């Protein structure tokens, strides 16, 4: 039995679908392979994009794009995207556009305080 009081058999495995692929996956094996808090859906989405070139339904990444060089990355969490953008800006002295899945974009400049200012 796990620390949260539920056995592995009692956990409901998340389901991910992809309309472009015409498929749906139950992530029971992925949940079992990852420790608690292992982010099975996020890992599956990243793997799916790596293999197919697109994300599953309802998954839109944060995108960091350098405004001076061809560097850029995609992330499924704002925290990771912001950390990459701040690090790139600090080390290269280049501004980075941080594109949110929803809402306005932000520009991280080498002089910013990490909040786009």
HELIX and SHEET records of a PDB file:
HELIX    1   1 UNK A   28  UNK A   33  1                                   6    
HELIX    2   2 UNK A   40  UNK A   52  1                                  13    
HELIX    3   3 UNK A   78  UNK A   92  1                                  15    
SHEET    1   A 2 UNK A  15  UNK A  18  0                                        
SHEET    2   A 2 UNK A  23  UNK A  26 -1                                        
SHEET    1   B 4 UNK A  72  UNK A  75  0                                        
SHEET    2   B 4 UNK A  62  UNK A  66 -1                                        
SHEET    3   B 4 UNK A  96  UNK A  99 -1                                        
SHEET    4   B 4 UNK A 106  UNK A 108 -1                                        
END                                                                             
